[in-house]
Amino acid sequence: MYLMPKFEVTKKNYLNLLIFLFPLSFIAGNMIVNINIILIIFSSIILFRKDLFRINYYLLDKLLFSFFFLILLTGIINDFYFYSIKLAWKGYFATVLKSFFFLKYLLLYIIFRYLIEKDLINLKYFFLSCFIGSIFVSFDIIYQFFNGDDIFGFKGIPGNLAGPFGDELIAGGYIQRFSIFGFFLIPLFYQKNLNKYLKIIIPILFLIFFTTIILSGNRMPLLLFMFAIFLIIAFNKQTRKFFLPTLIVATIVFYLFINFNSKANRNFNSFYYQIKTMSIILVEKDFSNKNIPPYLREFLSFYDTWLMHKYIGGGIKNFRYYCHKRSNIDKNSKFVCNMHPHNYYLEILTETGILGFSIITLAFSIVLYLTLIQKYFNKSAINNNKIIIPFIFLFLVEIFPIKSTGSFFTTGNATYLFILMGILIGLMRKENLIENKS
């Protein structure tokens, strides 16, 4: 049995190789991710030329075109403002350039949708790559936990192990985003050979991924990982048998770490305290409280910043400038504005305004309707499609509004989100085309 078949140089295999490298490139860093994006964009344009853009465009696609056009427009408007006051904010017309280069994610969405819809790539390689990447990061963190350094020599901070990511504490986020595909790899693609081992393999994988996210010290990814797992279990009859074992294993492992690992204990107790404090402050609307946690201060800093450009926003990645210029800023406060408000929706509001927020929220809602609602609540062409399952719930978790996040407009987050969207809509369209032909 071969996990990877013999590789022959064909158009389809070349594209599959680029898709295979995507999850792994996230480990190597943003430069490699961008190189991979450029390769797949230019390769697809060269290979398919005009056919790539001759797909049928629906409401969702038009909304995405509108969103990216708005990003470019608000970039131009804000850069003219910076120019008029002689402010070279990261160079004249820097926002326009950033907005223009952000268009690559629209191309990425169209390309993935096209490749999936035309059956030009095999998602088995994507699932396999996600599994390999997640296992590699997990074992590197375990090695770092016992050795002090990871296999590349990166030193870990007790309670915050980053493995191959060095000083970037994002290992837990990587595992949360990509490990879910590992649970589906065998049932979908290697069932004939390994199905009898499934009852052993799945719990072991869960134990590895759950444990290493705890070791990474990334609290939000741990919650999102469990959220995704329980959503999958709840919506799919075949997986409900794993509910009780999953709950028991998660509870035991978490209890052991909290009680026998002082770093994990402090880390998650601090997280619990922050959530509790934030909840009390929000309920009582006590925003002058000196004990406001940093994350809540960052969330709150968005409001006055948004008021400066309510309708079309201040341009992407300009929050860091306008936040310091808001009218109600406390000059005596030690709080310093962050690069972004640490929530996708708050950032979209401040940088693309009500218009951008409305467009992207409607687009996300349409994706969920076409996938989650159509699969689980209506009779549709994707009812029997199992490959789409992890993409649906990872997309739902990714756009979940009540969570702290990195910047929506960064390479890692934008690439991940628009790839998910492209694959989801491609799978939905592919199934509908098959149904219409039959």
N, C-alpha and C positions, 0 to 999 in steps of 0.2 A: 504494500500500500504506500502510495506517495502523497504527501501533503501538497507538494507542488509538482505538477506535470512538467515534462521536458519543455524547455522554452524554445520556441521557434520565432524568428523575427518576422512578424506580420503586423499589419496595422492594428488589429485587435489586441495582440499580445503586447505591443508597445504601449498602448493606452492602458492596458491592465497593469503594466509595470509602473506607470506613473501614478495610477490610483493606489497601487500597493504601497508606494513610497509615502503617500500623504500622511497617514497616522504616524509613521516612523519619523517623518521630517519634523513633527511637532517636538520631538525629543531633541533634535539637533539644533533647534532655535529658529527665530523668525527669518533669518537670512535664507536658510535652506527651504523654509516654507514658501517664501517669496520666489525663490528660484523654481520650485516645483510648480507654483501657480503660473509663472511666466512660461514654463515649458508646456504645460497642458493647454494654456490659452493659445500660444502660437502654433503648437502642434495641431490642435483641433482646427484652427483657422486654415492652416496649410492643407490639412487632409480633407476637410469637408467644405471649405470655401463658403459659397453662398448658401448651400444646403443647411448650414448650421443656423442661419438666421431666418430660414423659411418655415420654421415650425409655426403651428397655430398659436397665436397669443390670446390669452383669456384675461379676465378681469384681474386676477392675481398678478399676472405678468405686467399688465399696464400700471397697476399700483406700484410695483417695484420700479418700473421705468420712471414713474412720477416722483418716487422717493429719491432716487439717485439724481434726477434732474433738479429737484429742490435743493439737495445738498450742494450741487454745483452753483445754483443760483444764489443761495444764501452765502456761499463762499465768496462769490464775486461782490455782492453788496457789502459784506463786512470788510473785505479787503480794500474796497474803495473808501470806506470810512477810515480805516487805518491809514490809508494813503493821504486822505484829506487832512488828518491831524498830524501828519509827518511822523507816524509811528511805524517803525520797521519791526513789527511784531513777528519775530523769527524770519525776517526778510520780507520785502514787499511782495504781496500776492502769494504768500505762502499757503494761505487757506485755500485758494483756488487750485494750487498744485496738489495739495493733499486731497481735495475733493475730486480732482480729475483722476488721480491714481486710485482713489477709492472705487472708481468705476470697474476695476478689475473683478470685484466681488459680484457685480451684476453679470459680467461675462462668465464668471465661474458658475453661477447659478444656471445660466442658459446652457452652458456646455454640459454640465452634469445632467441637467434635465434631458437634453438632446441625446447624450450617450446612453442613458438608461432607457429612454423611450424607444430608441432605435435598436436596443439590445446589442450595443457595441462594446460593452464591458461586462465582465463577470464579477458580481459583488462578492463572490467567495474570496477573492484576493483581498478585498477591503476588510472583510471580517477576519481573515487570517492575519493580516497586518495589524489590525487593532488588538487582536489576541497576543501576538508576539510582542508588540510594544508594551502592552499592559503587564504581561508576565515579566518582561525584562526590567521595567521600572520597579515592579514589586520586589523582585529578587535582589535588585540593586539596593533598595531601601533596607531590606532584611540584612543584607551583607553589611551595609553601613551601620545598622543598629548594633551589630555584634562586633564589628571591626573598628568603628570610628570613622573610617574613610570608605567611600564607595569604590567601585572598580577603576574609576578614572582618577582617584586620589582626592576627590572632593570631600572636605570635612563636613560632617553633619553637626547640626546644633541639636543637643538632646531635647526631644519633644517636638522638633521641627526638622525632620529629615527630608532632604530634597533629592537624594539620589543623584541621577545624571544631570539634573537641572542646576547643580552648583549652588549658588546663593539665591536662586529664585525659588521661593517656597510655593511651587505649583504642582508638585508631584501628585498630591491627592486629587487635584482637579483633573490632571491627565488621566489617572486611573478611573475616576468617576465618569469621565466622558467616553472612554474607549473600552473599558473592561466589560461593559454590558454585552458587547458584541461577542465576547468570548463564550458566554453562556449559550449563545445560539449557534456557534460554529459547528459543533458536532451534530446536534439535532437536525440542522438544515443541510449540511454538506457531507458529513461523514457518518451518517446514521447506520448504514449497513455494516460498517467495520467496528464502530465503537459504541453502538447503542446499549449493549449489555453492561458497559462500564459507566453509563450516564449517571446512575444513582450515587456513584462514588465520586466521579469527576466534578459534578456541579457543586456539591457541598465543599469540596476541597478548594475549588476556585473561589467560591464565596468567602471562605475562611481567609485565603491569601489576600484577596482584594480588600476585604473589610479591615483586616489587621494592618495592612500597609497604609491604608488611608488614615487610620488612627496614628500610626507611627509618623506619618508626614506632618501631623499637627494641624492639617487643614480641616477646620470644623464644619464649614458650610458644605464642602464637597462630600463629607460623610453623611450629612443629612440628605443631600440631593441624591446620593448613591442609594440610600435606603428608600427614599421616596420613589425613585425609578423602579427599584426591585419590587416594592409592594404594589405599584401601579400595574406592572406587568403580571404579577401574580393575581391581582384582583380582576383584571380584564380578560385573562386567558384561562379557560377551564383546565387545559393541560398542565398548567403550572401551579394550580392552587394547592396541589399536594405538597408543595415545597413551603407553604406559608408557615406552618408550625415549626418545622426544622430550622427554617431561616430565622424565625423569631427567637428560638431557643439559642441557636449558635451565636447570633448577634448579641443577645442579652448576656450570655456567659462571657464572651470575649471582652465586651465593653466593661463588664463588672470587674473582670480580672485586671484590665489595664488601669481602670480608675482606682482600684484598691492596692495594686502592687507596683504601679509605675508613678512616681511622684510628679514627673514632668507632664504626663498625660492627665493626671489628676488636676494639677494647677491649670493646665490649658483648657480643659473642658468645664471646670468649675468657673473659670473666668468667663468663658463663653456663656454659660448659664446665667451668670450674674449680669452680663451685658444685656442679654435678651430680657431678663426680668426688669432691669432698670429702665431700658428703653420702653417696655410695655407700660410701666407705671407713669413715666413722663408723658407718653403719648395720650394715655387715658386721662390724666390730670391736666394735660396741656401746659405742663410746667417747663416751658422751653428756656427759662432763665436759670434753671437748675445748674449749679456748678459741676455736678457729677454726671452731666450728659456724656455718655460714651463717645469716643471719637467717630465711630461709624454713624451715629445719629447726627452728630454735628455736620458730617459730610452730606448726609441726606438733606438736612435742613438748609444747608448753604445753597442748595439748588434753587429755592423759591425766589429769593430776591434777585438771583442771577437770571432766572427765567423771565422775571418781570421786565427786564431790560430789553428783551426781544421776544415778546410773547408769541408772535404769530409765525415767523419763519426762522427764529433762532439766531444764535450768534456765530454759527459756522462750526464745522467739526474741529474738535481739539482746541477750541478757544475758551472753554470753560475756565481753564487755569488763568486766563487773563481777566475775563469779565467778573469772575467771582470776587476778585480783589477790588473791583470798582462798584460793587453793589451799594445802594444807598444806606441800608441799615447795618452796615458792617460795624462791629464793635472794635474800635481802635485800641482799646485796652486789653482785648482778649489775646491770649497766647495762641489761639487756634489759627492755623495757617491753612488756606484753601488748598485742597488736593488737586490732582490733575483732572479728576472727574468725580461726580457725586456717588460713585460706587453702586449704581443701579442703572440697568439698561434704560428703563423708561424715563427716569429723571434726567439722564444724560441726553436722551433723544429729545426730550422737551426743551432743555436749555439750548441745544445746539441746532435743532431743526424746527423748534416751535410747536405750537398746537397743530399746525398743518402737517408737519412731518410725523408727529406723534400719532395723529389720526390715521394717516396713510399706512404706517407700518403696523399699527395695532389692528387695523382692518385686514391687512395682508396676513398677519399671523393668525387671525381668527378664521380666515378662509382656508389656510393650510390645515388647521385643526378640523374644520368642517369636512374638507375633502378627504381627510385621512382618518382621524380618530372617530368622528361621528359616522362617517360612511362605513367604516369597518365594523364598529361595535354596536351601532344603533340602527342602521338601515341595511336593507338588502342591496348589496352593490358588488361590483366586479372584484373588489379587493377583500371580500369576506374570507377567502381561503388563502390569501397571500400571507405567509408567515415571515418572509424576509423583511416586510415593512414594519414589523412589530417594534424592534429596538429603535428604529429611526423615529417612529411616532412618539414614543415616551421620552427619548432623549431630547427631542425637539421641545416637547411639552415642559420638561425640566429646565431646558436652556432658557426658555422665554418666560418661565414662572416669575410673576411680578414681585412677589414678596421675598426677596433674597438680596444679599450683597453680591456684587459682581465686579469684574474688571471693566475696562472701557469697551463699549460696544464697537468702537471704531478702530480697535487695534487689530493687528494681523491675525493673531491666534483666534480671537473670539469671532471676528467677521468671517474668516475662512471656515471655521467649524460650522457656524450657523448657516451660511449660505450653501455649503455643501449638503448639509442635512436637508435644507429646503429643496435644493435641486434634485436630490435623490428621491425624496418623498413625492414630489410632483411628477417626476419622471416615472416612478413606479405606478402611481395612480393613473397617469395618462396611458402607460403601456398596457395596464390591465383593461382599461376602457376600450382601447383599440382592439385588443384580442377579443373582447366580448362582442364588439360591433362587427368583427369579421366572421365570427362563428354563426 
